[in-house]
Amino acid sequence: MRARPANEGPGRGATLVAICLVLLGMAWASAQDVAGSGVGSDGAGPPLQDGIRQIHDPVMIRQGDTWYLFSTGPGIPIHCSPDLRTWALCGRVWFKPPDWFRREVPGVRDVWAPDISYFAGTYHLHYAISTFGSNRSVIGLATSPTLDPHDPAYAWTDRGMVLESRTSDAVNAIDPNIATDADGNVWLAFGSFWSGIELRRLDPVSGLPSSADTTLYTLASRPQPPHAIEAPFRVYRPPYYYLFVSFDSCCRGPDSTYNIRVGRAPVITGP
């Protein structure tokens, strides 16, 4: 398990936790491998045991006394818990996805690997759309002033595309992860296979790409085929930034070779 504090809003008590492999018995799979994984229309996969279902790519945040878990699936399923033990499906970001999804990525089925963060007084949900084995991928953004579905202000607003990759590119724009550096700058890490893990600075208010720094930084790669590195997540513990990534292959039952590696650097852009 990996955990880090999120930027907190007044009274929110927002604490963000990202999970690498297992969350309370819920299996974790890479977004790269989720196509054909058996994720059902309710956003949950086949039962594991005692009624627990597979949840792919979970990430969670606390607002007030409630934990909210976002995961891969149709419309981005949202599960809620008061205690991290008892979970219930409590909504979706969309019941009808934005029309631009299928226009930009033909054949897209589910929304992959969401990452929830809180900054500038708003909850920012970055996510990926793609198809298995292709790097025609898009990272998008939705925002809401609150996570509480009973709050009259609750509403997810589509902010459109943040980054994209095409089949002619060396990168793959999936598996987004947001982190803030010691100076308050907001950064988006992403990447799966292809050239590896990349980093792009974001605007600290909108959560869209920054015009102050347009550099695409390379954080980590595996030069030998099949270039199996993905799913970045970063933690800041002064004086270092720690980059967690997944190596090798998941979702193959007893033949899975997925494993987690970590590196560190004194600045968020590496090396």
C-alpha positions in Angstrom: 0.0 0.0 0.0 1.1 3.5 -0.8 -0.2 6.6 0.9 0.3 10.3 0.8 -1.5 13.4 2.1 -3.5 15.3 -0.5 -3.8 19.1 -0.6 -6.6 19.7 1.9 -9.6 22.0 1.5 -11.0 23.8 4.5 -12.7 21.2 6.7 -12.3 18.5 4.0 -9.7 16.4 5.9 -8.8 15.2 2.4 -6.3 12.3 2.6 -5.4 10.5 -0.6 -4.4 6.9 -0.7 -3.4 5.0 -3.8 -3.1 1.2 -3.7 -0.6 -0.8 -5.7 -1.8 -4.4 -5.6 -4.4 -5.2 -3.0 -7.0 -3.1 -1.2 -8.9 -4.9 1.5 -9.1 -8.1 -0.6 -9.9 -6.2 -3.9 -7.5 -7.3 -6.7 -5.7 -4.6 -8.6 -5.0 -4.9 -12.3 -3.2 -2.5 -14.7 -5.3 -0.4 -16.9 -3.1 -1.7 -19.8 -4.6 -5.2 -19.2 -8.2 -4.4 -18.2 -9.8 -5.0 -21.6 -11.5 -8.4 -21.6 -11.0 -8.8 -17.8 -14.6 -9.4 -17.0 -15.5 -6.0 -15.6 -19.3 -6.0 -15.5 -21.8 -3.2 -16.2 -21.9 -2.4 -12.5 -18.2 -1.6 -12.6 -17.2 -4.7 -10.6 -15.6 -7.8 -11.8 -16.3 -11.4 -10.9 -16.6 -12.3 -7.2 -13.5 -13.2 -5.3 -14.7 -14.4 -2.0 -17.3 -13.6 0.6 -19.1 -11.4 -2.0 -16.0 -9.2 -2.6 -15.6 -8.2 -6.2 -12.6 -7.3 -8.2 -11.9 -3.6 -8.4 -9.3 -2.4 -11.0 -7.0 0.5 -10.5 -8.5 1.8 -7.2 -7.6 5.2 -5.8 -9.3 6.8 -2.8 -9.7 10.0 -1.0 -11.4 11.1 2.2 -13.9 14.0 2.5 -15.2 14.5 6.0 -16.1 11.1 7.5 -16.4 9.3 4.2 -13.9 7.5 2.0 -14.5 7.6 -1.7 -12.9 5.0 -4.0 -12.7 5.5 -7.8 -11.8 2.7 -10.1 -11.6 1.5 -13.7 -15.0 0.7 -15.2 -18.0 2.1 -17.2 -18.5 5.8 -16.2 -15.8 5.5 -13.4 -17.6 3.7 -10.5 -17.5 5.3 -7.1 -17.6 3.2 -3.9 -18.1 4.8 -0.5 -17.1 3.7 3.0 -17.3 5.1 6.5 -14.5 2.9 7.9 -12.5 1.4 5.0 -14.1 -2.0 5.7 -17.7 -1.7 4.5 -18.0 -0.5 0.9 -21.0 0.3 -1.3 -21.4 1.5 -4.9 -22.6 5.1 -4.4 -22.5 6.5 -7.9 -20.6 7.1 -11.1 -18.8 10.1 -12.5 -20.9 9.6 -15.7 -23.9 7.4 -16.6 -23.4 8.6 -20.2 -19.8 9.3 -21.1 -18.9 12.4 -23.0 -19.4 12.1 -26.7 -15.8 12.9 -27.5 -14.6 9.6 -26.0 -15.6 7.4 -28.9 -14.7 10.1 -31.4 -11.2 10.4 -30.1 -10.6 6.7 -29.3 -12.8 4.4 -31.4 -13.6 1.2 -29.7 -13.2 2.5 -26.2 -15.1 0.5 -23.6 -14.3 1.5 -20.1 -12.6 4.5 -18.5 -9.2 3.5 -17.0 -7.1 4.2 -14.0 -8.7 7.4 -12.5 -6.6 9.5 -10.1 -8.4 11.8 -7.6 -6.7 14.9 -6.2 -7.8 18.1 -4.4 -6.3 21.4 -5.1 -7.4 25.0 -5.8 -10.6 24.3 -3.8 -11.8 21.6 -6.3 -11.6 17.8 -6.7 -9.8 16.9 -9.9 -10.3 13.5 -11.4 -7.8 12.6 -14.1 -8.5 9.4 -16.1 -7.5 7.6 -19.2 -9.3 6.2 -22.2 -7.7 3.7 -24.6 -8.0 0.3 -26.1 -5.9 -2.8 -25.2 -2.5 -2.9 -26.9 -2.7 0.5 -28.5 -1.1 3.9 -27.6 -3.9 5.9 -29.2 -4.8 7.1 -25.7 -6.2 10.2 -24.0 -6.0 11.5 -20.5 -9.0 13.5 -19.6 -10.2 15.5 -16.6 -13.5 16.0 -14.7 -14.0 18.2 -11.7 -16.4 18.6 -8.8 -16.6 21.0 -5.9 -17.6 18.2 -3.6 -17.6 14.4 -3.5 -20.8 14.2 -1.4 -23.7 13.1 -3.7 -26.2 14.6 -1.2 -24.6 18.0 -1.4 -26.6 20.3 -3.8 -23.3 21.5 -5.2 -22.3 18.0 -6.3 -21.7 17.7 -10.0 -19.0 16.4 -12.3 -18.0 18.8 -15.0 -16.2 17.4 -18.1 -13.0 19.5 -18.7 -12.1 17.5 -21.8 -8.7 16.3 -22.9 -5.5 16.9 -21.0 -3.0 14.9 -22.9 -3.1 12.5 -25.8 -0.8 10.0 -27.6 -1.2 8.7 -31.1 0.1 5.5 -32.7 3.0 7.4 -34.2 4.1 8.6 -30.8 6.7 7.1 -28.5 4.6 7.6 -25.4 1.3 6.1 -24.1 -1.0 8.5 -22.3 -2.6 6.3 -19.7 -2.2 5.7 -15.9 -2.3 9.4 -14.8 -1.1 10.4 -11.4 -1.1 13.8 -9.8 1.4 15.1 -7.3 2.3 18.5 -5.9 6.0 19.5 -5.3 7.4 21.4 -2.4 6.8 24.7 -4.2 3.1 24.1 -4.8 3.5 23.2 -8.5 1.1 20.5 -9.8 2.5 17.7 -11.9 1.0 14.8 -14.0 2.9 11.6 -14.4 1.7 9.0 -16.8 2.8 6.2 -19.1 2.7 2.5 -19.8 5.1 0.4 -21.9 6.3 2.3 -25.0 8.9 4.9 -23.9 8.0 4.6 -20.2 7.0 7.1 -17.6 6.6 10.7 -18.5 5.9 13.9 -16.5 4.1 17.1 -17.5 3.5 20.2 -15.4 -0.1 21.3 -14.9 -1.8 24.6 -14.3 -2.3 24.7 -10.5 -5.9 25.9 -10.8 -7.4 24.2 -13.9 -5.5 20.9 -13.8 -4.8 21.3 -17.5 -1.4 21.5 -19.1 0.7 24.5 -17.9 1.9 27.2 -20.3 4.7 28.1 -17.8 6.6 24.8 -18.5 5.7 22.8 -21.6 8.6 20.3 -21.2 7.8 16.6 -21.3 10.2 15.0 -18.8 11.1 11.3 -18.9 11.2 9.8 -15.5 11.8 6.1 -16.0 12.0 3.6 -18.9 12.9 0.0 -19.7 14.8 0.1 -23.0 14.5 -3.7 -23.7 11.2 -5.0 -25.2 8.5 -5.4 -24.1 9.3 -2.1 -22.2 7.1 -3.4 -19.3 6.8 -0.4 -17.0 3.7 1.5 -16.1 1.3 2.9 -13.4 3.4 5.7 -11.8 2.7 7.0 -8.3 4.8 9.5 -6.5 5.2 10.3 -2.8 7.1 13.3 -1.3 9.0 12.6 1.9 11.6 15.4 2.3 14.2 15.6 1.0 13.2 13.0 -1.7 10.4 12.4 -4.2 9.7 8.6 -4.5 8.5 7.2 -7.8 6.7 3.8 -7.6 6.1 1.9 -10.8 4.9 -1.5 -11.8 7.2 -3.9 -13.8 6.4 -6.9 -16.0 2.9 -8.5 -16.5 -0.2 -8.7 -14.5 -3.5 -10.5 -14.9 -2.2 -13.9 -15.9 -3.2 -15.8 -12.8 -0.3 -17.9 -11.4 1.8 -16.8 -14.4 1.7 -13.1 -13.5 5.0 -11.5 -12.9 3.8 -8.0 -11.8 6.1 -6.4 -9.2 6.6 -2.9 -7.8 9.9 -0.9 -8.0 10.7 2.4 -6.4 13.3 5.1 -7.2 13.9 8.5 -5.7 15.2 11.9 -6.7 15.8 15.2 -4.9 13.5 17.0 -7.4 10.2 15.9 -8.9 11.5 15.9 -12.5 14.3 13.5 -11.6 16.7 12.0 -12.7 
